[in-house]
Amino acid sequence: PFHLRPGAHGEVCLDCHGPDIGVVLKRRFVHTPVRTRTCTGCHAAHVSNERKLLGVTRARVCSTCHSVVPKQAVSTHRPVAEGRCTDCHDPHAAPYANNLVRDPASLCAGCHPAIAQVASAPYRHPPVERGCAVCHEPHGSGRAPRLLKAPVPALCVGCHRAERLPGLHAGYPVSGARCTSCHDPHGSSRQGLLLETVHPPVQKQNCPQCHEPPTSKTPFRTRRTGSELCKSCHSARIAQMLEKNRVHTPVAAGACLDCHAPHAGPGRGLVRASLLKVCGQCHSDTIRRQDVSPTKHKPIASGLCTRCHDPHGSDAPLLLARPDVIGLCSSCHDWQRHSNHPLGDRYRDPRNQNLTLQCLSCHRAHGTEYEHLTPHPGKELCTACHAGGLKR
């Protein structure tokens, strides 16, 4: 009694779902199970723990037929890793090849707006015009990070003939160098797809100022090592940093390249990346604390670490940009309108008489598990000092 009528298969489903699926079937690209009316290839006929009566989880349904990620993938597209196949593909039918829900360019731009913006710069990398899949695998790469089809520079010399590159780089044999240390692979406002900030010797093609000449057996060896090389131009600035009472560890160690790129960078000061990434290399706990805090301190959320800290050295604790905490905070916050709580050198912290009352007595600049960046919830914040009740 439970047998389908002869030849029915998915046609039985269309008895109820015909009006909806009929519109889908008019699209140009139809998923094979839909075209062959094999609905039960993906959906359970009667009951399922998954939404839309899927037989198993969405990712497992797709992977039954589609093996899209290499077994030992170096990088995997996040939607794929999280089983969100339908973020990019329509499981029934679509107007675009491979059942994509939108045209490839706008589909990628929907999740990668920053790259899409760069790709519309005055100077654009020609492969970008042809589509992201020229250089990137859409699901996963077994050869390189960032879904690249091959590691840099092998990917680059696939189009840019290696023998021509020295003539464009002051005679240096750069075919084995990392191209993205100077060039943006998507687009730039600078000719040659150079990153937005270029070190003056590089801009002038005066590479021998820092490196051995291109005719040397070791042309990329620097004339000096560490900060000693940087001092040849920036001695006064480095001396000023080292005179501070507190010096940032990379500066004290002469490790300028921990934070700065030697050739070109995406922002001011040749900083290697956004400050959230650069500072997060060592201060990942601080970044994570901000991420989970219900109140976001705007300078951190915006990656403006140097709004409060001097990245090289300071005479103030915690490398603060100003020695006076109240003065530093009041550059953004009008604390006198915020509270009439006594603050300043005249008032001692009752929890520690060595400290005066200031903004950090009640707030944590990098975030806490409570609102308003406070270290205690509600009244507990006040009773930490006023255990016997509030007194004026």
Buried (B, 14 or more C-beta within 10 A) or exposed (E): EEEEEEEEBBEBBBEEEEEEBEEBBEBEBBBEBBEEBBBBBBBBEEEEEBEEBBBBEBBEBBBEEEEBBBEEBBBBBEBBBEBBBEBBBBBBBBBBEEBBBBEBBEBBBEEBEEBBEBBEBEEBBEBBEEEBEBBBBBBBBBBBEBBBBBBBBBBBBEEEEBEEBBEEBBBBBBBEBEBBBBBBBBBBEBEEBBBBBBBEBBEEEEBBBBBBEBEEEEBBEEEEEEBEBBBEBBEEEBEEBBEBEBBBEBBBEBBBBBBBBBBBBBBEEBBBBBBBEBBBEEBEEBBEBBEEBEBEBEBBEEBBBBBBBBBBBBEBEEBBBBEEBBEBBBEEEEBEEEEEEEBEEEBEBEEEEEEBBBBBBBBBBBBBEBEEBBBEEEEEBBEBBEEEEEEE
